[in-house]
Amino acid sequence: MLTGLSPSHSARKFRQTTGVSLARFVNRRRLQAAIRQFATTDGLLATLAQELGFSSPSHFTRLFSRLTGMRPGRYRRQLRPTVD
């Protein structure tokens, strides 16, 4: 409690200020980091999800799909098409 506010009060203030919940804000930042990493790495999606702090690969996939409208693997393939 660095701010002197309870966690629930802090979360409420954050939502009032930003218009989004703290959890949604954090998840969006994690997903943005995933998108940046897609451009430079070929690592497993499960590993990436774990490194970014998602509770499971399926949770990562579900949130990623909601944000972008497509699954992470498809997004990555469109971002970095293979050269034959």
BELSULGI-V141997 format. One record per backbone hydrogen bond with DSSP energy under -1.0 kcal/mol. CO is the residue of the C=O (numbers start at 1). NH is the residue of the N-H. If there is no record, write none. Layout:
CO/NH
CO/NH
//
This chain:
6/10
7/11
8/12
9/13
10/14
11/15
12/16
13/17
14/18
15/19
21/25
22/26
23/27
24/28
25/29
26/30
27/31
28/32
29/33
30/34
31/35
32/36
33/37
34/38
37/40
37/41
44/48
45/49
46/50
47/51
48/52
49/54
50/53
56/60
57/61
58/62
59/63
60/64
61/65
62/66
63/67
64/68
65/69
71/75
72/76
73/77
74/78
75/79
76/80
//
